[in-house]
Amino acid sequence: MTKLTRLALRQLEPGQHLTAGGIRFDRLGNGDGRFTVELMVDRVRIHRVVGLESAGVTLTQAEQLIVQLRADARRERFSLPAGRKVARGFSAAADQYLARLQASGGRNLDKKRQHFEQHLQPFLGDKPLSRIAAFDLQRYVKQRQGAGIAAGTINRELATLSHLLHRALEWGWIERAVKVPRLREDNRRLIYLTQEQIDRLLDAARADTCWAIYPFVMIGLHTAMRLMEILAMRWEHVDLARRVIHIPHAKAGARDQPMTRELADYLAGLRAMMAGAVWLFPGEGSVSGHRIAIEKPFRRVVKAAGLNPREVTRHTLRHTAITHLVQAGVDLPTVQRISGHKTLAMVARYSHQSGEHIGAAMDRLSERVTQELRRA
């Protein structure tokens, strides 16, 4: 085998190359020479273009880069727990993180699992946890924004990643963690559906090929439940006589969710059709046992209903139910009891969605004040 020497490099004809010790040298068509580094370090393939001869790059510099890369790998191994020989890959770390949270009673596991399985793990793959850089997160954000995903949704996914990285620091998996960015969210306007739009959405859901989308929309509109609260529903937690749904792992703690009479009647028929089922939305192949995503069919029925899928998201069902409660004149503490919000201030945002119910309230005030003035 020809050695990688300066003499051997000079003797190469255009189009020829030599490879040795992880260094590759290509003699280009214009006579210039290009150095690249190709090697495996801790099961990760590294490819680096060192540079061109015409730019002053030498064989010595390529050899020095090889030494540096291998030294970096050794330093990383020295900081690993005893007995561990390679850096922990992101996908494996995410699985272990979820397992630890489940064993310790961690919250929002279904949502975190969805973030990892559907988005973060496919994107970051087996990249070593300690080598995740700001550039990787910038590319992730750009990809999600390119898919039309709202800033709030991306922030929830990044929050899951941030929690994993902070726990990884606590558990000694890594020595330092990259700072996870947060996107600016536009919370000035909460989108909600009018009655006519609700009817169109329900008609489109009823006609869709996905059987689960209609009950999902029905439950969202008739309870104001969150996405994963709906998808994780078990039949044993549905009390049709009392018209409540027990949610053991809600965002603000376990609660009993009230439902409308119309939804109770609908669920009674659905229960008869699904006799013996554990989950309302069973998921084939899902680790949790239930469905963890319904984004594609939801976007499909939103379009079929003539609505904008960039504005009308799955969370819009919750906004719609709460807004209509407020506009119907239901007092805010009662709305908070139904919606499961932590604070009354969070519910108060919905009181600004329409001026009609406020105007009606002021008319009632005017009537009472006028009556008092007349009596005086």
Backbone torsions as a table, in degrees:
resi	resn	phi	psi	omega
1	MET	NA	133.0	-180.0
2	THR	-68.8	132.7	179.4
3	LYS	-80.4	155.0	178.9
4	LEU	-85.8	90.8	178.7
5	THR	-122.2	164.3	-179.8
6	ARG	-62.4	-36.0	178.8
7	LEU	-66.3	-43.5	-179.7
8	ALA	-63.6	-36.8	179.7
9	LEU	-66.8	-39.4	-179.1
10	ARG	-67.4	-27.3	-176.6
11	GLN	-83.4	-7.3	-179.3
12	LEU	-69.8	139.6	175.3
13	GLU	-89.2	157.0	176.6
14	PRO	-52.4	133.0	-179.1
15	GLY	95.1	-13.0	179.7
16	GLN	-94.2	160.9	178.5
17	HIS	-148.4	162.1	174.3
18	LEU	-131.5	143.7	178.2
19	THR	-133.5	133.2	177.6
20	ALA	-164.2	136.4	175.1
21	GLY	60.1	28.9	179.1
22	GLY	87.7	-1.5	179.4
23	ILE	-109.4	133.4	176.3
24	ARG	-119.5	136.5	177.8
25	PHE	-122.6	125.2	178.5
26	ASP	-112.4	129.7	172.0
27	ARG	-89.6	111.7	-174.7
28	LEU	-77.2	168.4	-177.4
29	GLY	-63.5	-27.5	179.8
30	ASN	-87.7	5.5	178.6
31	GLY	91.9	-11.3	178.5
32	ASP	-73.4	163.8	178.6
33	GLY	-119.7	142.3	-178.3
34	ARG	-124.6	128.5	176.8
35	PHE	-98.7	133.1	172.1
36	THR	-133.7	157.3	177.6
37	VAL	-116.2	129.0	178.8
38	GLU	-136.7	113.7	179.6
39	LEU	-157.9	165.1	175.6
40	MET	-103.2	126.5	176.9
41	VAL	-126.9	115.1	-178.7
42	ASP	51.5	48.3	175.8
43	ARG	67.9	11.8	177.1
44	VAL	-113.1	125.5	179.8
45	ARG	-79.1	127.7	-179.9
46	ILE	-113.8	128.6	176.4
47	HIS	-129.1	121.3	179.3
48	ARG	-132.6	132.9	170.7
49	VAL	-86.9	113.7	-177.6
50	VAL	-76.4	-45.5	177.1
51	GLY	148.7	-175.6	-176.2
52	LEU	-101.5	150.8	175.3
53	GLU	-58.6	-39.3	-177.4
54	SER	-64.9	-20.1	178.2
55	ALA	-92.8	5.2	176.8
56	GLY	93.3	6.7	179.5
57	VAL	-75.2	136.5	-176.9
58	THR	-121.8	167.5	176.7
59	LEU	-61.3	-37.0	179.7
60	THR	-60.8	-41.5	179.3
61	GLN	-64.2	-39.0	177.5
62	ALA	-64.3	-41.0	178.5
63	GLU	-65.5	-37.7	178.8
64	GLN	-65.9	-36.5	178.0
65	LEU	-64.5	-40.1	177.4
66	ILE	-59.3	-46.1	-180.0
67	VAL	-60.8	-42.9	-178.5
68	GLN	-64.3	-44.4	-179.4
69	LEU	-62.0	-41.9	-179.6
70	ARG	-71.0	-34.2	177.4
71	ALA	-66.9	-40.5	177.2
72	ASP	-60.0	-40.7	179.7
73	ALA	-65.1	-39.4	179.1
74	ARG	-65.5	-41.1	178.8
75	ARG	-61.8	-39.1	179.2
76	GLU	-66.2	-39.0	179.8
77	ARG	-66.1	-37.4	-178.2
78	PHE	-62.9	-26.0	-178.5
79	SER	-90.4	0.4	-179.8
80	LEU	-81.8	157.7	176.4
81	PRO	-58.0	156.1	-178.9
82	ALA	-56.4	134.3	178.1
83	GLY	89.4	-10.4	-180.0
84	ARG	-94.4	127.1	-172.3
85	LYS	-104.1	-19.4	-179.1
86	VAL	-129.0	157.5	178.9
87	ALA	-65.2	146.7	-178.1
88	ARG	-74.8	121.7	178.8
89	GLY	-73.2	154.6	-174.7
90	PHE	-62.9	-46.4	-176.9
91	SER	-60.6	-44.7	178.4
92	ALA	-65.2	-39.3	179.6
93	ALA	-63.8	-39.5	179.2
94	ALA	-63.6	-42.4	178.5
95	ASP	-63.4	-42.6	179.9
96	GLN	-68.6	-36.8	176.9
97	TYR	-60.8	-47.4	179.5
98	LEU	-63.3	-39.6	179.5
99	ALA	-63.4	-41.7	179.2
100	ARG	-66.3	-41.2	179.1
101	LEU	-63.7	-41.0	-179.8
102	GLN	-64.1	-39.8	-179.4
103	ALA	-68.0	-27.4	-177.4
104	SER	-101.7	8.7	178.9
105	GLY	75.6	34.4	179.1
106	GLY	-63.1	156.3	-176.5
107	ARG	-99.1	160.0	176.6
108	ASN	55.6	37.6	-177.2
109	LEU	-64.5	-41.3	-178.3
110	ASP	-61.7	-42.7	-179.9
111	LYS	-67.1	-43.1	178.6
112	LYS	-62.6	-42.6	179.2
113	ARG	-61.1	-39.8	177.6
114	GLN	-62.5	-44.4	179.1
115	HIS	-58.1	-44.5	-178.5
116	PHE	-69.2	-54.0	-171.5
117	GLU	-66.2	-37.5	-174.0
118	GLN	-91.4	-26.3	-171.8
119	HIS	-130.0	-57.8	-171.2
120	LEU	-70.1	-46.2	-179.2
121	GLN	-66.8	-43.7	176.5
122	PRO	-60.2	-31.6	-177.8
123	PHE	-80.9	-48.4	-175.2
124	LEU	-87.6	-22.5	175.4
125	GLY	56.9	-132.8	-178.1
126	ASP	-98.1	19.5	178.0
127	LYS	-57.2	131.4	179.6
128	PRO	-54.1	135.8	-176.4
129	LEU	-56.3	-38.0	-176.3
130	SER	-75.0	-11.3	-177.5
131	ARG	-105.5	7.0	175.9
132	ILE	-70.4	123.3	-173.8
133	ALA	-117.1	169.8	-180.0
134	ALA	-57.8	-35.0	-179.7
135	PHE	-63.1	-37.6	177.8
136	ASP	-62.2	-41.0	-178.8
137	LEU	-71.2	-35.1	175.7
138	GLN	-63.0	-41.1	178.0
139	ARG	-66.0	-37.4	179.3
140	TYR	-63.3	-46.9	179.5
141	VAL	-60.5	-43.7	-179.1
142	LYS	-62.7	-40.4	179.0
143	GLN	-64.2	-44.4	-178.8
144	ARG	-68.3	-38.8	177.3
145	GLN	-65.9	-36.5	177.6
146	GLY	-64.3	-24.8	177.6
147	ALA	-86.5	3.9	177.7
148	GLY	81.2	19.4	-177.9
149	ILE	-81.6	136.1	-177.0
150	ALA	-67.4	153.5	-179.0
151	ALA	-59.6	-37.8	-179.9
152	GLY	-62.7	-40.8	178.9
153	THR	-65.5	-44.0	178.9
154	ILE	-62.4	-39.7	179.0
155	ASN	-62.3	-37.6	178.6
156	ARG	-64.9	-39.0	179.1
157	GLU	-67.4	-41.9	178.7
158	LEU	-66.6	-32.2	177.8
159	ALA	-65.7	-37.7	176.2
160	THR	-63.4	-44.5	178.0
161	LEU	-62.3	-42.3	-179.7
162	SER	-62.4	-40.1	180.0
163	HIS	-65.0	-40.8	176.5
164	LEU	-59.7	-45.3	-176.9
165	LEU	-65.8	-38.7	178.6
166	HIS	-68.1	-39.2	176.2
167	ARG	-66.9	-36.4	178.4
168	ALA	-61.1	-36.7	175.1
169	LEU	-64.3	-45.4	-179.8
170	GLU	-61.7	-38.6	-175.5
171	TRP	-85.8	-1.4	177.9
172	GLY	78.7	18.9	178.9
173	TRP	-75.9	-32.3	-179.7
174	ILE	-137.5	161.6	-179.9
175	GLU	-93.9	-26.6	177.5
176	ARG	-152.0	157.9	-177.4
177	ALA	-126.3	144.7	177.6
178	VAL	-68.8	146.6	177.2
179	LYS	-74.1	125.3	-177.6
180	VAL	-87.9	127.3	-177.1
181	PRO	-73.5	165.2	174.7
182	ARG	-133.6	129.1	-178.7
183	LEU	-83.9	151.5	176.5
184	ARG	-76.9	129.5	-178.8
185	GLU	-104.9	142.8	177.0
186	ASP	-97.1	98.0	-178.3
187	ASN	-103.5	18.4	-176.1
188	ARG	-71.4	-30.3	-176.0
189	ARG	-131.1	124.9	176.6
190	LEU	-97.4	118.1	-178.9
191	ILE	-74.2	133.4	173.1
192	TYR	-140.4	161.3	-175.6
193	LEU	-97.0	142.4	172.7
194	THR	-78.3	170.2	179.9
195	GLN	-60.7	-39.3	179.9
196	GLU	-65.9	-38.9	177.5
197	GLN	-68.9	-35.7	176.8
198	ILE	-60.8	-45.0	-179.7
199	ASP	-61.1	-42.4	179.9
200	ARG	-65.6	-40.3	-179.3
201	LEU	-66.2	-42.4	178.9
202	LEU	-64.9	-39.6	177.7
203	ASP	-62.6	-42.4	179.7
204	ALA	-67.1	-38.3	179.4
205	ALA	-67.3	-38.6	-179.7
206	ARG	-65.0	-32.3	-177.3
207	ALA	-89.2	-6.5	-175.5
208	ASP	-75.1	156.4	-178.3
209	THR	-74.7	-19.3	178.5
210	CYS	-84.4	113.0	-176.0
211	TRP	-63.0	-28.5	-172.9
212	ALA	-77.3	-18.9	-171.2
213	ILE	-70.5	-35.1	-179.3
214	TYR	-67.4	-50.3	176.7
215	PRO	-61.7	-32.2	177.9
216	PHE	-62.7	-47.3	-179.7
217	VAL	-65.4	-42.7	179.1
218	MET	-58.3	-48.8	-177.6
219	ILE	-65.1	-41.6	179.5
220	GLY	-61.0	-43.1	-177.2
221	LEU	-74.9	-28.4	-174.7
222	HIS	-100.1	4.3	178.3
223	THR	-137.4	-26.1	-171.9
224	ALA	71.1	22.4	178.2
225	MET	-72.0	154.5	177.8
226	ARG	-78.4	166.0	-175.9
227	LEU	-51.3	-59.3	-174.7
228	MET	-74.1	-22.2	173.7
229	GLU	-64.5	-36.1	179.2
230	ILE	-73.4	-51.0	-174.3
231	LEU	-66.2	-23.8	-178.6
232	ALA	-95.1	13.4	-178.5
233	MET	-67.7	135.5	173.8
234	ARG	-110.0	144.2	-178.7
235	TRP	-61.7	-31.3	-179.3
236	GLU	-66.4	-17.0	-179.7
237	HIS	-95.5	0.2	-178.9
238	VAL	-98.7	113.1	179.7
239	ASP	-107.2	96.8	-176.0
240	LEU	-71.8	-30.3	-179.6
241	ALA	-65.3	-43.7	179.3
242	ARG	-88.0	-9.7	-177.7
243	ARG	57.0	52.8	175.8
244	VAL	-137.8	153.7	175.8
245	ILE	-121.2	120.1	179.0
246	HIS	-78.5	129.3	178.4
247	ILE	-116.2	100.2	-174.8
248	PRO	-72.2	-24.7	-175.4
249	HIS	-127.7	53.6	178.5
250	ALA	-74.9	163.8	-176.6
251	LYS	-60.5	-38.5	-178.5
252	ALA	-102.1	17.6	-178.6
253	GLY	108.2	163.0	-178.2
254	ALA	-57.7	140.8	178.4
255	ARG	-153.1	163.1	171.8
256	ASP	-100.9	117.4	-175.3
257	GLN	-91.6	118.8	176.1
258	PRO	-68.6	154.3	175.9
259	MET	-135.0	161.2	179.0
260	THR	-76.3	162.7	177.8
261	ARG	-64.4	-37.6	179.7
262	GLU	-61.0	-42.5	179.2
263	LEU	-67.6	-40.1	178.9
264	ALA	-59.0	-42.8	178.5
265	ASP	-64.2	-40.6	179.5
266	TYR	-65.5	-43.9	-179.1
267	LEU	-66.9	-29.2	176.8
268	ALA	-62.2	-43.0	177.5
269	GLY	-68.1	-38.4	-179.6
270	LEU	-67.5	-37.8	178.7
271	ARG	-62.5	-40.3	178.8
272	ALA	-63.2	-36.7	179.5
273	MET	-72.3	-29.4	-175.8
274	MET	-107.3	34.1	-176.8
275	ALA	-51.0	128.3	179.1
276	GLY	91.1	-9.0	-179.4
277	ALA	-74.9	147.4	177.8
278	VAL	-88.8	-45.2	-175.7
279	TRP	-104.1	147.6	171.6
280	LEU	-71.1	-31.9	-179.2
281	PHE	-126.4	72.1	-179.1
282	PRO	-61.7	144.5	-179.3
283	GLY	-122.3	114.3	178.8
284	GLU	-67.8	127.0	179.2
285	GLY	80.2	-3.5	179.8
286	SER	-77.5	134.6	179.4
287	VAL	-61.2	-37.1	-178.0
288	SER	-74.4	-21.2	-177.2
289	GLY	97.8	-17.8	179.7
290	HIS	-122.4	166.0	179.3
291	ARG	-65.0	141.4	-179.7
292	ILE	-118.7	0.2	179.8
293	ALA	-149.4	145.6	177.2
294	ILE	-147.0	21.5	-173.2
295	GLU	-63.1	-46.6	-175.1
296	LYS	-63.1	-52.0	178.1
297	PRO	-63.5	-31.7	179.6
298	PHE	-66.3	-45.0	177.8
299	ARG	-61.8	-35.6	-179.5
300	ARG	-64.7	-45.3	-178.1
301	VAL	-74.1	-28.9	175.4
302	VAL	-61.8	-45.3	177.6
303	LYS	-64.2	-42.3	-179.9
304	ALA	-62.9	-28.0	179.1
305	ALA	-84.3	1.0	179.6
306	GLY	76.7	24.4	-179.9
307	LEU	-107.5	165.0	-177.0
308	ASN	-90.0	112.9	-178.6
309	PRO	-66.8	-14.8	175.9
310	ARG	-76.8	-24.3	179.9
311	GLU	-102.0	-39.9	-177.1
312	VAL	-93.9	103.7	-179.8
313	THR	-109.5	179.1	179.4
314	ARG	-62.0	-32.1	-179.9
315	HIS	-72.5	-16.0	178.2
316	THR	-61.8	-29.9	178.0
317	LEU	-60.4	-42.9	178.7
318	ARG	-65.5	-46.8	177.6
319	HIS	-56.8	-42.2	-177.5
320	THR	-63.5	-47.5	-178.5
321	ALA	-61.5	-44.6	-177.6
322	ILE	-67.7	-42.9	-179.6
323	THR	-61.7	-42.4	-179.7
324	HIS	-68.3	-31.5	174.4
325	LEU	-62.7	-46.1	-179.7
326	VAL	-63.7	-44.2	-178.2
327	GLN	-68.1	-22.4	177.5
328	ALA	-79.9	-2.5	177.0
329	GLY	91.8	10.8	178.5
330	VAL	-70.8	134.0	-178.3
331	ASP	-65.7	150.4	-173.5
332	LEU	-62.0	-38.7	176.4
333	PRO	-60.2	-36.7	177.7
334	THR	-69.8	-39.4	176.3
335	VAL	-60.8	-41.6	178.3
336	GLN	-61.3	-39.4	177.7
337	ARG	-62.4	-37.1	-179.0
338	ILE	-77.5	-42.3	-173.2
339	SER	-80.2	-23.4	-179.4
340	GLY	78.8	18.7	176.6
341	HIS	-68.6	149.9	-179.0
342	LYS	-71.1	-38.6	-175.2
343	THR	-128.8	158.7	177.7
344	LEU	-69.9	-29.5	-180.0
345	ALA	-62.0	-34.1	179.7
346	MET	-69.1	-32.0	178.3
347	VAL	-75.5	-32.5	-175.6
348	ALA	-60.5	-23.7	179.0
349	ARG	-58.2	-32.7	-175.1
350	TYR	-75.0	-14.9	-179.6
351	SER	-72.6	-10.2	-178.9
352	HIS	-100.4	5.1	-174.0
353	GLN	-74.2	-24.5	180.0
354	SER	-151.3	140.3	179.8
355	GLY	-87.2	-6.6	-174.3
356	GLU	-64.1	-48.9	-177.3
357	HIS	-69.5	-29.3	176.7
358	ILE	-69.5	-42.0	177.1
359	GLY	-60.7	-40.5	179.1
360	ALA	-64.6	-38.0	178.7
361	ALA	-64.7	-40.4	179.5
362	MET	-67.6	-33.3	175.7
363	ASP	-63.3	-41.3	178.4
364	ARG	-64.7	-38.9	177.1
365	LEU	-63.2	-42.2	-179.9
366	SER	-60.8	-41.6	-179.8
367	GLU	-61.8	-44.4	-178.1
368	ARG	-68.3	-42.2	-179.1
369	VAL	-65.3	-41.7	-179.6
370	THR	-62.6	-41.4	178.8
371	GLN	-61.4	-40.9	-179.6
372	GLU	-65.9	-37.9	179.8
373	LEU	-66.5	-39.3	-180.0
374	ARG	-65.4	-37.7	178.6
375	ARG	-66.1	-32.7	179.6
376	ALA	-71.9	NA	NA
